[in-house]
Amino acid sequence: MDLTGAVWRKSSRSGPNGGNCVEVAGLAGLVALRDSKNGADGPALILTGDQWRALLGALRAPETSG
């Protein structure tokens, strides 16, 4: 998938250096994720809208011990 025209954004909480961040780009019905340290040279993970919502839900859920 060609991501050259994607508009990437990262959390405002990432700090002034911008290290250790995940960048997100909205695409037509999809969401792309990448490591900001790698930028355009690194790989991107492409998720559907349902997969993105499931990931966010899992990240927001309180941790439970088994």
PQR file of N, CA, C, O and H, with PARSE charges and radii, in Angstrom:
ATOM      1  N   MET A   1       0.845  -1.177   0.000 -0.4000 1.5000
ATOM      2  CA  MET A   1       0.000   0.000   0.000 -0.0000 2.0000
ATOM      3  C   MET A   1       0.890   1.240   0.000  0.5500 1.7000
ATOM      4  O   MET A   1       1.829   1.335   0.791 -0.5500 1.4000
ATOM      5  N   ASP A   2       0.604   2.160  -0.859 -0.4000 1.5000
ATOM      6  CA  ASP A   2       1.374   3.402  -0.968 -0.0000 2.0000
ATOM      7  C   ASP A   2       0.894   4.389   0.095  0.5500 1.7000
ATOM      8  O   ASP A   2      -0.261   4.813   0.075 -0.5500 1.4000
ATOM      9  H   ASP A   2      -0.158   2.083  -1.502  0.4000 1.0000
ATOM     10  N   LEU A   3       1.773   4.749   1.014 -0.4000 1.5000
ATOM     11  CA  LEU A   3       1.425   5.660   2.107 -0.0000 2.0000
ATOM     12  C   LEU A   3       2.095   7.020   1.964  0.5500 1.7000
ATOM     13  O   LEU A   3       2.132   7.790   2.924 -0.5500 1.4000
ATOM     14  H   LEU A   3       2.711   4.404   1.030  0.4000 1.0000
ATOM     15  N   THR A   4       2.623   7.328   0.787 -0.4000 1.5000
ATOM     16  CA  THR A   4       3.343   8.588   0.612 -0.0000 2.0000
ATOM     17  C   THR A   4       2.462   9.810   0.826  0.5500 1.7000
ATOM     18  O   THR A   4       2.968  10.856   1.233 -0.5500 1.4000
ATOM     19  H   THR A   4       2.593   6.702   0.007  0.4000 1.0000
ATOM     20  N   GLY A   5       1.175   9.715   0.569 -0.4000 1.5000
ATOM     21  CA  GLY A   5       0.281  10.851   0.767 -0.0000 2.0000
ATOM     22  C   GLY A   5      -0.424  10.862   2.111  0.5500 1.7000
ATOM     23  O   GLY A   5      -1.238  11.746   2.376 -0.5500 1.4000
ATOM     24  H   GLY A   5       0.764   8.865   0.238  0.4000 1.0000
ATOM     25  N   ALA A   6      -0.121   9.889   2.963 -0.4000 1.5000
ATOM     26  CA  ALA A   6      -0.788   9.794   4.263 -0.0000 2.0000
ATOM     27  C   ALA A   6      -0.377  10.952   5.164  0.5500 1.7000
ATOM     28  O   ALA A   6       0.773  11.390   5.145 -0.5500 1.4000
ATOM     29  H   ALA A   6       0.540   9.171   2.748  0.4000 1.0000
ATOM     30  N   VAL A   7      -1.325  11.441   5.948 -0.4000 1.5000
ATOM     31  CA  VAL A   7      -1.060  12.490   6.923 -0.0000 2.0000
ATOM     32  C   VAL A   7      -0.933  11.821   8.281  0.5500 1.7000
ATOM     33  O   VAL A   7      -1.919  11.349   8.847 -0.5500 1.4000
ATOM     34  H   VAL A   7      -2.259  11.085   5.964  0.4000 1.0000
ATOM     35  N   TRP A   8       0.292  11.784   8.801 -0.4000 1.5000
ATOM     36  CA  TRP A   8       0.594  11.092  10.051 -0.0000 2.0000
ATOM     37  C   TRP A   8       0.459  12.049  11.220  0.5500 1.7000
ATOM     38  O   TRP A   8       0.782  13.232  11.108 -0.5500 1.4000
ATOM     39  H   TRP A   8       1.093  12.167   8.341  0.4000 1.0000
ATOM     40  N   ARG A   9      -0.024  11.525  12.352 -0.4000 1.5000
ATOM     41  CA  ARG A   9      -0.111  12.331  13.575 -0.0000 2.0000
ATOM     42  C   ARG A   9       0.295  11.471  14.758  0.5500 1.7000
ATOM     43  O   ARG A   9       0.210  10.244  14.716 -0.5500 1.4000
ATOM     44  H   ARG A   9      -0.287  10.564  12.443  0.4000 1.0000
ATOM     45  N   LYS A  10       0.736  12.134  15.806 -0.4000 1.5000
ATOM     46  CA  LYS A  10       1.092  11.417  17.016 -0.0000 2.0000
ATOM     47  C   LYS A  10       0.535  12.162  18.216  0.5500 1.7000
ATOM     48  O   LYS A  10       0.113  13.312  18.098 -0.5500 1.4000
ATOM     49  H   LYS A  10       0.806  13.131  15.840  0.4000 1.0000
ATOM     50  N   SER A  11       0.533  11.526  19.339 -0.4000 1.5000
ATOM     51  CA  SER A  11      -0.048  12.079  20.548 -0.0000 2.0000
ATOM     52  C   SER A  11       0.638  13.379  20.962  0.5500 1.7000
ATOM     53  O   SER A  11       1.851  13.530  20.821 -0.5500 1.4000
ATOM     54  H   SER A  11       0.876  10.592  19.435  0.4000 1.0000
ATOM     55  N   SER A  12      -0.151  14.298  21.468 -0.4000 1.5000
ATOM     56  CA  SER A  12       0.424  15.533  22.006 -0.0000 2.0000
ATOM     57  C   SER A  12       1.233  15.249  23.265  0.5500 1.7000
ATOM     58  O   SER A  12       2.002  16.101  23.711 -0.5500 1.4000
ATOM     59  H   SER A  12      -1.137  14.176  21.583  0.4000 1.0000
ATOM     60  N   ARG A  13       1.070  14.072  23.837 -0.4000 1.5000
ATOM     61  CA  ARG A  13       1.812  13.682  25.033 -0.0000 2.0000
ATOM     62  C   ARG A  13       3.166  13.068  24.693  0.5500 1.7000
ATOM     63  O   ARG A  13       3.865  12.590  25.587 -0.5500 1.4000
ATOM     64  H   ARG A  13       0.445  13.380  23.475  0.4000 1.0000
ATOM     65  N   SER A  14       3.542  13.073  23.439 -0.4000 1.5000
ATOM     66  CA  SER A  14       4.781  12.414  23.037 -0.0000 2.0000
ATOM     67  C   SER A  14       6.027  13.191  23.446  0.5500 1.7000
ATOM     68  O   SER A  14       7.129  12.648  23.382 -0.5500 1.4000
ATOM     69  H   SER A  14       2.974  13.461  22.713  0.4000 1.0000
ATOM     70  N   GLY A  15       5.886  14.425  23.857 -0.4000 1.5000
ATOM     71  CA  GLY A  15       7.020  15.211  24.316 -0.0000 2.0000
ATOM     72  C   GLY A  15       7.709  15.943  23.180  0.5500 1.7000
ATOM     73  O   GLY A  15       7.416  15.714  22.006 -0.5500 1.4000
ATOM     74  H   GLY A  15       4.990  14.866  23.909  0.4000 1.0000
ATOM     75  N   PRO A  16       8.633  16.831  23.547 -0.5600 1.5000
ATOM     76  CA  PRO A  16       9.289  17.670  22.535  0.2800 2.0000
ATOM     77  C   PRO A  16      10.228  16.907  21.610  0.5500 1.7000
ATOM     78  O   PRO A  16      10.422  17.319  20.467 -0.5500 1.4000
ATOM     79  N   ASN A  17      10.811  15.816  22.069 -0.4000 1.5000
ATOM     80  CA  ASN A  17      11.736  15.059  21.226 -0.0000 2.0000
ATOM     81  C   ASN A  17      11.009  14.106  20.291  0.5500 1.7000
ATOM     82  O   ASN A  17      11.558  13.711  19.263 -0.5500 1.4000
ATOM     83  H   ASN A  17      10.653  15.481  22.998  0.4000 1.0000
ATOM     84  N   GLY A  18       9.792  13.735  20.629 -0.4000 1.5000
ATOM     85  CA  GLY A  18       9.000  12.874  19.760 -0.0000 2.0000
ATOM     86  C   GLY A  18       9.479  11.442  19.689  0.5500 1.7000
ATOM     87  O   GLY A  18       9.079  10.717  18.778 -0.5500 1.4000
ATOM     88  H   GLY A  18       9.345  14.056  21.465  0.4000 1.0000
ATOM     89  N   GLY A  19      10.314  11.005  20.605 -0.4000 1.5000
ATOM     90  CA  GLY A  19      10.813   9.633  20.586 -0.0000 2.0000
ATOM     91  C   GLY A  19       9.825   8.658  21.186  0.5500 1.7000
ATOM     92  O   GLY A  19       8.922   9.045  21.928 -0.5500 1.4000
ATOM     93  H   GLY A  19      10.638  11.594  21.345  0.4000 1.0000
ATOM     94  N   ASN A  20      10.004   7.391  20.857 -0.4000 1.5000
ATOM     95  CA  ASN A  20       9.163   6.317  21.396 -0.0000 2.0000
ATOM     96  C   ASN A  20       7.680   6.566  21.180  0.5500 1.7000
ATOM     97  O   ASN A  20       6.877   6.383  22.095 -0.5500 1.4000
ATOM     98  H   ASN A  20      10.737   7.077  20.254  0.4000 1.0000
ATOM     99  N   CYS A  21       7.324   6.974  20.003 -0.4000 1.5000
ATOM    100  CA  CYS A  21       5.925   7.292  19.705 -0.0000 2.0000
ATOM    101  C   CYS A  21       5.382   6.407  18.587  0.5500 1.7000
ATOM    102  O   CYS A  21       6.122   5.885  17.753 -0.5500 1.4000
ATOM    103  H   CYS A  21       7.977   7.123  19.261  0.4000 1.0000
ATOM    104  N   VAL A  22       4.097   6.267  18.608 -0.4000 1.5000
ATOM    105  CA  VAL A  22       3.385   5.611  17.514 -0.0000 2.0000
ATOM    106  C   VAL A  22       2.671   6.702  16.737  0.5500 1.7000
ATOM    107  O   VAL A  22       1.994   7.547  17.321 -0.5500 1.4000
ATOM    108  H   VAL A  22       3.496   6.691  19.285  0.4000 1.0000
ATOM    109  N   GLU A  23       2.821   6.684  15.437 -0.4000 1.5000
ATOM    110  CA  GLU A  23       2.120   7.629  14.582 -0.0000 2.0000
ATOM    111  C   GLU A  23       0.949   6.918  13.919  0.5500 1.7000
ATOM    112  O   GLU A  23       1.016   5.725  13.622 -0.5500 1.4000
ATOM    113  H   GLU A  23       3.372   5.998  14.962  0.4000 1.0000
ATOM    114  N   VAL A  24      -0.124   7.666  13.692 -0.4000 1.5000
ATOM    115  CA  VAL A  24      -1.361   7.127  13.139 -0.0000 2.0000
ATOM    116  C   VAL A  24      -1.765   7.965  11.933  0.5500 1.7000
ATOM    117  O   VAL A  24      -1.658   9.191  11.953 -0.5500 1.4000
ATOM    118  H   VAL A  24      -0.179   8.635  13.933  0.4000 1.0000
ATOM    119  N   ALA A  25      -2.225   7.300  10.897 -0.4000 1.5000
ATOM    120  CA  ALA A  25      -2.752   7.990   9.719 -0.0000 2.0000
ATOM    121  C   ALA A  25      -4.084   7.357   9.341  0.5500 1.7000
ATOM    122  O   ALA A  25      -4.197   6.136   9.235 -0.5500 1.4000
ATOM    123  H   ALA A  25      -2.312   6.304  10.881  0.4000 1.0000
ATOM    124  N   GLY A  26      -5.084   8.199   9.139 -0.4000 1.5000
ATOM    125  CA  GLY A  26      -6.378   7.728   8.677 -0.0000 2.0000
ATOM    126  C   GLY A  26      -6.360   7.580   7.167  0.5500 1.7000
ATOM    127  O   GLY A  26      -5.925   8.482   6.450 -0.5500 1.4000
ATOM    128  H   GLY A  26      -4.991   9.191   9.225  0.4000 1.0000
ATOM    129  N   LEU A  27      -6.825   6.460   6.697 -0.4000 1.5000
ATOM    130  CA  LEU A  27      -6.913   6.187   5.267 -0.0000 2.0000
ATOM    131  C   LEU A  27      -8.370   5.912   4.928  0.5500 1.7000
ATOM    132  O   LEU A  27      -9.211   5.912   5.826 -0.5500 1.4000
ATOM    133  H   LEU A  27      -7.178   5.728   7.280  0.4000 1.0000
ATOM    134  N   ALA A  28      -8.684   5.684   3.700 -0.4000 1.5000
ATOM    135  CA  ALA A  28     -10.055   5.395   3.292 -0.0000 2.0000
ATOM    136  C   ALA A  28     -10.523   4.075   3.906  0.5500 1.7000
ATOM    137  O   ALA A  28     -10.263   3.006   3.353 -0.5500 1.4000
ATOM    138  H   ALA A  28      -8.000   5.684   2.970  0.4000 1.0000
ATOM    139  N   GLY A  29     -11.211   4.145   5.046 -0.4000 1.5000
ATOM    140  CA  GLY A  29     -11.730   2.953   5.715 -0.0000 2.0000
ATOM    141  C   GLY A  29     -10.694   2.151   6.473  0.5500 1.7000
ATOM    142  O   GLY A  29     -11.007   1.085   7.004 -0.5500 1.4000
ATOM    143  H   GLY A  29     -11.422   5.013   5.496  0.4000 1.0000
ATOM    144  N   LEU A  30      -9.462   2.641   6.536 -0.4000 1.5000
ATOM    145  CA  LEU A  30      -8.378   1.933   7.206 -0.0000 2.0000
ATOM    146  C   LEU A  30      -7.615   2.890   8.114  0.5500 1.7000
ATOM    147  O   LEU A  30      -7.776   4.108   8.032 -0.5500 1.4000
ATOM    148  H   LEU A  30      -9.207   3.506   6.105  0.4000 1.0000
ATOM    149  N   VAL A  31      -6.782   2.320   8.981 -0.4000 1.5000
ATOM    150  CA  VAL A  31      -5.905   3.106   9.848 -0.0000 2.0000
ATOM    151  C   VAL A  31      -4.512   2.517   9.723  0.5500 1.7000
ATOM    152  O   VAL A  31      -4.339   1.300   9.793 -0.5500 1.4000
ATOM    153  H   VAL A  31      -6.651   1.331   9.048  0.4000 1.0000
ATOM    154  N   ALA A  32      -3.519   3.373   9.540 -0.4000 1.5000
ATOM    155  CA  ALA A  32      -2.127   2.938   9.461 -0.0000 2.0000
ATOM    156  C   ALA A  32      -1.403   3.348  10.734  0.5500 1.7000
ATOM    157  O   ALA A  32      -1.620   4.444  11.250 -0.5500 1.4000
ATOM    158  H   ALA A  32      -3.659   4.362   9.484  0.4000 1.0000
ATOM    159  N   LEU A  33      -0.544   2.470  11.240 -0.4000 1.5000
ATOM    160  CA  LEU A  33       0.265   2.738  12.429 -0.0000 2.0000
ATOM    161  C   LEU A  33       1.727   2.531  12.068  0.5500 1.7000
ATOM    162  O   LEU A  33       2.057   1.640  11.284 -0.5500 1.4000
ATOM    163  H   LEU A  33      -0.368   1.579  10.820  0.4000 1.0000
ATOM    164  N   ARG A  34       2.612   3.359  12.642 -0.4000 1.5000
ATOM    165  CA  ARG A  34       4.041   3.165  12.452 -0.0000 2.0000
ATOM    166  C   ARG A  34       4.802   3.723  13.648  0.5500 1.7000
ATOM    167  O   ARG A  34       4.270   4.524  14.417 -0.5500 1.4000
ATOM    168  H   ARG A  34       2.344   4.082  13.278  0.4000 1.0000
ATOM    169  N   ASP A  35       6.030   3.298  13.794 -0.4000 1.5000
ATOM    170  CA  ASP A  35       6.930   3.777  14.834 -0.0000 2.0000
ATOM    171  C   ASP A  35       7.548   5.074  14.339  0.5500 1.7000
ATOM    172  O   ASP A  35       8.107   5.112  13.244 -0.5500 1.4000
ATOM    173  H   ASP A  35       6.462   2.647  13.170  0.4000 1.0000
ATOM    174  N   SER A  36       7.456   6.138  15.132 -0.4000 1.5000
ATOM    175  CA  SER A  36       7.962   7.436  14.692 -0.0000 2.0000
ATOM    176  C   SER A  36       9.473   7.441  14.495  0.5500 1.7000
ATOM    177  O   SER A  36       9.988   8.259  13.732 -0.5500 1.4000
ATOM    178  H   SER A  36       7.001   6.107  16.022  0.4000 1.0000
ATOM    179  N   LYS A  37      10.186   6.556  15.159 -0.4000 1.5000
ATOM    180  CA  LYS A  37      11.638   6.500  14.993 -0.0000 2.0000
ATOM    181  C   LYS A  37      12.009   6.037  13.587  0.5500 1.7000
ATOM    182  O   LYS A  37      13.067   6.411  13.080 -0.5500 1.4000
ATOM    183  H   LYS A  37       9.768   5.892  15.779  0.4000 1.0000
ATOM    184  N   ASN A  38      11.172   5.243  12.957 -0.4000 1.5000
ATOM    185  CA  ASN A  38      11.450   4.727  11.621 -0.0000 2.0000
ATOM    186  C   ASN A  38      10.838   5.585  10.522  0.5500 1.7000
ATOM    187  O   ASN A  38      11.339   5.623   9.399 -0.5500 1.4000
ATOM    188  H   ASN A  38      10.312   4.940  13.369  0.4000 1.0000
ATOM    189  N   GLY A  39       9.756   6.270  10.853 -0.4000 1.5000
ATOM    190  CA  GLY A  39       9.117   7.163   9.904 -0.0000 2.0000
ATOM    191  C   GLY A  39       8.808   6.529   8.563  0.5500 1.7000
ATOM    192  O   GLY A  39       8.348   5.389   8.489 -0.5500 1.4000
ATOM    193  H   GLY A  39       9.348   6.239  11.766  0.4000 1.0000
ATOM    194  N   ALA A  40       9.064   7.275   7.514 -0.4000 1.5000
ATOM    195  CA  ALA A  40       8.727   6.820   6.161 -0.0000 2.0000
ATOM    196  C   ALA A  40       9.559   5.622   5.721  0.5500 1.7000
ATOM    197  O   ALA A  40       9.171   4.905   4.799 -0.5500 1.4000
ATOM    198  H   ALA A  40       9.437   8.200   7.574  0.4000 1.0000
ATOM    199  N   ASP A  41      10.697   5.399   6.369 -0.4000 1.5000
ATOM    200  CA  ASP A  41      11.559   4.284   5.975 -0.0000 2.0000
ATOM    201  C   ASP A  41      11.157   2.963   6.615  0.5500 1.7000
ATOM    202  O   ASP A  41      11.602   1.901   6.180 -0.5500 1.4000
ATOM    203  H   ASP A  41      11.013   5.982   7.118  0.4000 1.0000
ATOM    204  N   GLY A  42      10.321   3.020   7.642 -0.4000 1.5000
ATOM    205  CA  GLY A  42       9.959   1.808   8.361 -0.0000 2.0000
ATOM    206  C   GLY A  42       8.635   1.222   7.902  0.5500 1.7000
ATOM    207  O   GLY A  42       7.938   1.806   7.072 -0.5500 1.4000
ATOM    208  H   GLY A  42       9.958   3.883   7.996  0.4000 1.0000
ATOM    209  N   PRO A  43       8.295   0.065   8.451 -0.5600 1.5000
ATOM    210  CA  PRO A  43       7.031  -0.585   8.084  0.2800 2.0000
ATOM    211  C   PRO A  43       5.840   0.091   8.745  0.5500 1.7000
ATOM    212  O   PRO A  43       5.992   0.826   9.720 -0.5500 1.4000
ATOM    213  N   ALA A  44       4.681  -0.159   8.218 -0.4000 1.5000
ATOM    214  CA  ALA A  44       3.431   0.334   8.795 -0.0000 2.0000
ATOM    215  C   ALA A  44       2.468  -0.832   8.930  0.5500 1.7000
ATOM    216  O   ALA A  44       2.431  -1.729   8.087 -0.5500 1.4000
ATOM    217  H   ALA A  44       4.558  -0.756   7.426  0.4000 1.0000
ATOM    218  N   LEU A  45       1.704  -0.804   9.986 -0.4000 1.5000
ATOM    219  CA  LEU A  45       0.659  -1.797  10.224 -0.0000 2.0000
ATOM    220  C   LEU A  45      -0.651  -1.190   9.742  0.5500 1.7000
ATOM    221  O   LEU A  45      -1.007  -0.086  10.153 -0.5500 1.4000
ATOM    222  H   LEU A  45       1.735  -0.076  10.670  0.4000 1.0000
ATOM    223  N   ILE A  46      -1.363  -1.888   8.885 -0.4000 1.5000
ATOM    224  CA  ILE A  46      -2.630  -1.402   8.336 -0.0000 2.0000
ATOM    225  C   ILE A  46      -3.775  -2.169   9.004  0.5500 1.7000
ATOM    226  O   ILE A  46      -3.812  -3.399   8.964 -0.5500 1.4000
ATOM    227  H   ILE A  46      -1.074  -2.785   8.551  0.4000 1.0000
ATOM    228  N   LEU A  47      -4.705  -1.437   9.616 -0.4000 1.5000
ATOM    229  CA  LEU A  47      -5.842  -2.034  10.311 -0.0000 2.0000
ATOM    230  C   LEU A  47      -7.156  -1.566   9.690  0.5500 1.7000
ATOM    231  O   LEU A  47      -7.256  -0.453   9.173 -0.5500 1.4000
ATOM    232  H   LEU A  47      -4.675  -0.438   9.649  0.4000 1.0000
ATOM    233  N   THR A  48      -8.151  -2.432   9.751 -0.4000 1.5000
ATOM    234  CA  THR A  48      -9.508  -2.012   9.388 -0.0000 2.0000
ATOM    235  C   THR A  48     -10.060  -1.174  10.533  0.5500 1.7000
ATOM    236  O   THR A  48      -9.475  -1.131  11.615 -0.5500 1.4000
ATOM    237  H   THR A  48      -8.070  -3.336  10.171  0.4000 1.0000
ATOM    238  N   GLY A  49     -11.167  -0.519  10.299 -0.4000 1.5000
ATOM    239  CA  GLY A  49     -11.811   0.255  11.360 -0.0000 2.0000
ATOM    240  C   GLY A  49     -12.172  -0.608  12.554  0.5500 1.7000
ATOM    241  O   GLY A  49     -11.981  -0.187  13.695 -0.5500 1.4000
ATOM    242  H   GLY A  49     -11.642  -0.553   9.420  0.4000 1.0000
ATOM    243  N   ASP A  50     -12.689  -1.803  12.319 -0.4000 1.5000
ATOM    244  CA  ASP A  50     -13.036  -2.708  13.411 -0.0000 2.0000
ATOM    245  C   ASP A  50     -11.803  -3.140  14.198  0.5500 1.7000
ATOM    246  O   ASP A  50     -11.844  -3.217  15.425 -0.5500 1.4000
ATOM    247  H   ASP A  50     -12.844  -2.145  11.392  0.4000 1.0000
ATOM    248  N   GLN A  51     -10.715  -3.420  13.501 -0.4000 1.5000
ATOM    249  CA  GLN A  51      -9.479  -3.808  14.180 -0.0000 2.0000
ATOM    250  C   GLN A  51      -8.923  -2.654  15.016  0.5500 1.7000
ATOM    251  O   GLN A  51      -8.432  -2.873  16.123 -0.5500 1.4000
ATOM    252  H   GLN A  51     -10.682  -3.357  12.503  0.4000 1.0000
ATOM    253  N   TRP A  52      -8.997  -1.436  14.496 -0.4000 1.5000
ATOM    254  CA  TRP A  52      -8.536  -0.247  15.214 -0.0000 2.0000
ATOM    255  C   TRP A  52      -9.341  -0.057  16.497  0.5500 1.7000
ATOM    256  O   TRP A  52      -8.773   0.190  17.561 -0.5500 1.4000
ATOM    257  H   TRP A  52      -9.396  -1.259  13.596  0.4000 1.0000
ATOM    258  N   ARG A  53     -10.662  -0.173  16.393 -0.4000 1.5000
ATOM    259  CA  ARG A  53     -11.516  -0.017  17.581 -0.0000 2.0000
ATOM    260  C   ARG A  53     -11.233  -1.110  18.607  0.5500 1.7000
ATOM    261  O   ARG A  53     -11.230  -0.840  19.809 -0.5500 1.4000
ATOM    262  H   ARG A  53     -11.123  -0.374  15.529  0.4000 1.0000
ATOM    263  N   ALA A  54     -10.997  -2.331  18.154 -0.4000 1.5000
ATOM    264  CA  ALA A  54     -10.671  -3.427  19.069 -0.0000 2.0000
ATOM    265  C   ALA A  54      -9.330  -3.170  19.756  0.5500 1.7000
ATOM    266  O   ALA A  54      -9.196  -3.423  20.953 -0.5500 1.4000
ATOM    267  H   ALA A  54     -11.000  -2.550  17.178  0.4000 1.0000
ATOM    268  N   LEU A  55      -8.344  -2.675  19.022 -0.4000 1.5000
ATOM    269  CA  LEU A  55      -7.045  -2.357  19.614 -0.0000 2.0000
ATOM    270  C   LEU A  55      -7.183  -1.268  20.667  0.5500 1.7000
ATOM    271  O   LEU A  55      -6.644  -1.392  21.767 -0.5500 1.4000
ATOM    272  H   LEU A  55      -8.453  -2.470  18.049  0.4000 1.0000
ATOM    273  N   LEU A  56      -7.897  -0.209  20.337 -0.4000 1.5000
ATOM    274  CA  LEU A  56      -8.089   0.862  21.311 -0.0000 2.0000
ATOM    275  C   LEU A  56      -8.830   0.364  22.550  0.5500 1.7000
ATOM    276  O   LEU A  56      -8.481   0.733  23.671 -0.5500 1.4000
ATOM    277  H   LEU A  56      -8.335  -0.107  19.443  0.4000 1.0000
ATOM    278  N   GLY A  57      -9.840  -0.462  22.356 -0.4000 1.5000
ATOM    279  CA  GLY A  57     -10.570  -1.026  23.493 -0.0000 2.0000
ATOM    280  C   GLY A  57      -9.669  -1.859  24.380  0.5500 1.7000
ATOM    281  O   GLY A  57      -9.753  -1.773  25.605 -0.5500 1.4000
ATOM    282  H   GLY A  57     -10.124  -0.762  21.445  0.4000 1.0000
ATOM    283  N   ALA A  58      -8.811  -2.662  23.780 -0.4000 1.5000
ATOM    284  CA  ALA A  58      -7.885  -3.491  24.563 -0.0000 2.0000
ATOM    285  C   ALA A  58      -6.878  -2.628  25.312  0.5500 1.7000
ATOM    286  O   ALA A  58      -6.525  -2.942  26.449 -0.5500 1.4000
ATOM    287  H   ALA A  58      -8.742  -2.731  22.784  0.4000 1.0000
ATOM    288  N   LEU A  59      -6.415  -1.554  24.699 -0.4000 1.5000
ATOM    289  CA  LEU A  59      -5.450  -0.678  25.352 -0.0000 2.0000
ATOM    290  C   LEU A  59      -6.078   0.104  26.501  0.5500 1.7000
ATOM    291  O   LEU A  59      -5.407   0.411  27.486 -0.5500 1.4000
ATOM    292  H   LEU A  59      -6.702  -1.299  23.775  0.4000 1.0000
ATOM    293  N   ARG A  60      -7.341   0.419  26.378 -0.4000 1.5000
ATOM    294  CA  ARG A  60      -8.037   1.198  27.411 -0.0000 2.0000
ATOM    295  C   ARG A  60      -8.563   0.328  28.543  0.5500 1.7000
ATOM    296  O   ARG A  60      -8.826   0.832  29.635 -0.5500 1.4000
ATOM    297  H   ARG A  60      -7.886   0.170  25.578  0.4000 1.0000
ATOM    298  N   ALA A  61      -8.721  -0.971  28.303 -0.4000 1.5000
ATOM    299  CA  ALA A  61      -9.287  -1.867  29.312 -0.0000 2.0000
ATOM    300  C   ALA A  61      -8.329  -2.003  30.495  0.5500 1.7000
ATOM    301  O   ALA A  61      -7.113  -2.051  30.311 -0.5500 1.4000
ATOM    302  H   ALA A  61      -8.508  -1.381  27.416  0.4000 1.0000
ATOM    303  N   PRO A  62      -8.878  -2.064  31.703 -0.5600 1.5000
ATOM    304  CA  PRO A  62      -8.005  -2.270  32.858  0.2800 2.0000
ATOM    305  C   PRO A  62      -7.351  -3.648  32.781  0.5500 1.7000
ATOM    306  O   PRO A  62      -7.956  -4.617  32.322 -0.5500 1.4000
ATOM    307  N   GLU A  63      -6.126  -3.710  33.233 -0.4000 1.5000
ATOM    308  CA  GLU A  63      -5.396  -4.972  33.218 -0.0000 2.0000
ATOM    309  C   GLU A  63      -5.967  -5.887  34.291  0.5500 1.7000
ATOM    310  O   GLU A  63      -6.210  -5.467  35.422 -0.5500 1.4000
ATOM    311  H   GLU A  63      -5.635  -2.923  33.606  0.4000 1.0000
ATOM    312  N   THR A  64      -6.172  -7.128  33.920 -0.4000 1.5000
ATOM    313  CA  THR A  64      -6.660  -8.116  34.884 -0.0000 2.0000
ATOM    314  C   THR A  64      -5.630  -9.215  35.006  0.5500 1.7000
ATOM    315  O   THR A  64      -4.996  -9.606  34.026 -0.5500 1.4000
ATOM    316  H   THR A  64      -5.974  -7.469  33.001  0.4000 1.0000
ATOM    317  N   SER A  65      -5.473  -9.701  36.203 -0.4000 1.5000
ATOM    318  CA  SER A  65      -4.532 -10.802  36.397 -0.0000 2.0000
ATOM    319  C   SER A  65      -5.307 -12.110  36.437  0.5500 1.7000
ATOM    320  O   SER A  65      -6.405 -12.171  36.991 -0.5500 1.4000
ATOM    321  H   SER A  65      -5.988  -9.384  36.999  0.4000 1.0000
ATOM    322  N   GLY A  66      -4.743 -13.139  35.859 -0.4000 1.5000
ATOM    323  CA  GLY A  66      -5.439 -14.411  35.697 -0.0000 2.0000
ATOM    324  C   GLY A  66      -5.086 -15.332  36.729  0.5500 1.7000
ATOM    325  O   GLY A  66      -5.582 -16.458  36.748 -0.5500 1.4000
ATOM    326  H   GLY A  66      -3.851 -13.090  35.409  0.4000 1.0000
TER
END
